[in-house]
Amino acid sequence: GWLEPAIVVPSSGKRVAVVGSGPAGLACAEQLARAGHSVTVYERADRIGGLLRYGIPDFKLEKWVIDRRLKLLEAAGISFCTRVEVGRDVPMQVLQAEFDAVVVATGATVARELTVRGSTPAGVHFAMEFLAQHNRRVAGCEEAFVREGWWFGAEWADIVATGKHVVVIGGGDTGSDCVGVSNRQGAKQVTQFQYKPIPSAERERGQPWPFWPVRLRTSSSHEEGCRREWSLSSLEFVEADGRVVGVRTVEVDWAPDGGGMQPRAGTEREWAADLVLLAMGFTGPEQAILTAAGISRKDVVFDKHRSAHQTAVPGTFICGDARRGQSLVVWAISEGREAACEVDTYLRGATSLPRKGRGDLPTLSAAGSLPVLPVG
């Protein structure tokens, strides 16, 4: 009885379509329903949740949590349409014509590619291909992945780490998830490459609060078993009979004045690798959905300091990682809630939905430094 659906308010008579059912889309839909709008969420996968469902492993987020939230949202009157890819199955123009507002919350799903010499052999995959496939196996819906095959436009391939030398390139949360899943699948050895030097274990003086500190972080996945290598740049994949068997790297030095990295002579070496997972982040949303919605990338996408979620297309909004760029789930939730406020204002002329406060933290000056604050 602790979790109950939102109190249903009188209908506004307005209809809103939310494209994408990740954290931003779900947060936006919930707030819009609270305001009395009729909300329909479109999701191209077979189940609701987006990144929460198929990107984050169960050992970090058990999926019953998503299912519980979904029941609450359905009880609040929100409709969900799965296996519907807007722009392919339903034209975006149809949504824009039939709904009073459309919110694009598709996330940043285009993976950053690794530039290396030569070709990319079989056995080299983007991290999300590996993670999504694993999560579908755990959920018992592997066939849907074979049928849909939409994640990054990849052809179906059986991606498993069992008994293999796994190399994870990238040191963020996604890379850590790849390490954890590889260990659970029974990898022979897991090695993680990071091109940055190993950071200090403590917060450095040049990163005072409230700045996010760049310090050494060891996740539970690392503790379960992982060899971590720092200041490495990948040069090329080593292949045999069309499959990857190794990765050739070189150690790099970083200029203290921000001049970038330079390869260190005589440090090239080859690492055994039967499976290589690229976890170097994401460059943004898929261009197809932006084009279909008439949204320009320079409109609001990646402008982290612009508060507006409404695009140049009347009645079309964008939020979450699709607008702000890859970030944390809490940021996506915040983005979705803020977008809902703007949609409500657009439809009614004002909103009673809760808005994010400015807070009392000091803001950065134009020079990018914290203002001098009095002590005592």
Secondary structure, DSSP 8 states (H G I E B T S, - for coil): --S---------S-EEEEE--SHHHHHHHHHHHHTT-EEEEE-SSSSTTTHHHHTS-TTTS-THHHHHHHHHHHHTT-EEE-S--BTTTB-HHHHHHHSSEEEE-----EE-----BS---BTEEEHHHHHHHHHHHHHT-HHHHHHH--GGG--------TTSEEEEE--SHHHHHHHHHHHHTT-SEEEEE-SS----SS--TTS-TTS--------HHHHHS-EEE-SEEEEEEEEETTEEEEEEEEEEEE-TTS--EEE-TT--EEEE-SEEEE---EEES-HHHHHHHT--TTTTTT-TT----B-SSTTEEE-THHHH-S--HHHHHHHHHHHHHHHHHHHHSS--S------SS----TTSS-------
